[in-house]
Amino acid sequence: MPWRNHPDPYAVWVSEIMLQQTRVETVIPYFEKWMNLFPNVNALANSSEQDVLNAWEGLGYYSRARNLHKAAKIVASKFNGELPRDLTELRSLPGIGRYTVGAIASMAFGMDEPTLDGNLRRVFSRLFDVDIFADSPAGEKILWELAAQNLPKGQAGDYNQALMDLGSMICTPKNPRCLLCPLMKICEARQHGTQDLRPVLKPKKVVPQYVHAAAVIIQRGRVLLAQRPPDGLLGGMWEFPNARVNADPAKELTKVLNAAYRLKVKKKDALGIILHAYTHFKVTVHAYRCEAVSIPKSKDLKWVKITDLNDYPMGKVDRQIALKIK
């Protein structure tokens, strides 16, 4: 993996943020592209948010990219472009929590610090047969203590990375490959036959399903885009004007767009239906080709050349609509 044994702590930081909730094989090409575009903290700090979001497009959880950008500006101005080795200062940066602090401290700075990602949480839950919710405050406390108690001094970076690899390749969420595991003889869950029951996690909540209607308005080779608010889901990204509907998207389209944007349109024909699952909900978007009747002046609405759509960072749903247009 290109971030392993990298001489720059910045590379470890970027990789750890990218790897949160994303698989290694997905991250590798994004990491390599990112390091070419933004080779150091100062390069990232001096880049525009749109360039940052463009480089991140497709990785999801876009607040990670915005926080990386914000943190880079702080590191550039306050710490002379170098990640602080003081762990309190490091944790004060946007997007850096306890896990990321431990990963950077051990892997980039060689400090004896534990860390606890999803893989480590699963490994420790099985090794010590932890039978309480691993995603509860009490469970987290126990697992962090186990991570710290078993940390080999002077080898924390290699140790943490080794257990991450073990969890990724051997001690997998389903059907762990126990017979290949070098820790099989000391694994308490294996001894008790509970490895498939660990870690114990809280039941998942029912995922709500929402329906949206989106308008694709094209005039003289340009299409109307809306920019999302800077904070929240897909913050700062671009999308086709859309809004949630209660029942029939075709009937409610004009009403909801007028309410959301003061945008008045005449619906023409359907372009397609796109389904997408976010972390906490699912969405079905019905896209329609529309004719503009009245478009308000707004900093959040912009006419964009169809040939320039790739320059505007979008979520997966809107990128699919953009591909249909092109």
Helices and strands as residue ranges (DSSP letters): H 9-19, H 24-37, H 41-45, H 49-56, H 63-78, H 87-91, H 98-107, H 118-127, H 137-149, H 156-169, G 178-180, G 184-186, H 188-192, G 195-197, E 209-219, E 222-227, E 238-239, E 242-245, H 249-261, E 264-277, E 282-294, E 301-305, G 306-311, H 316-325
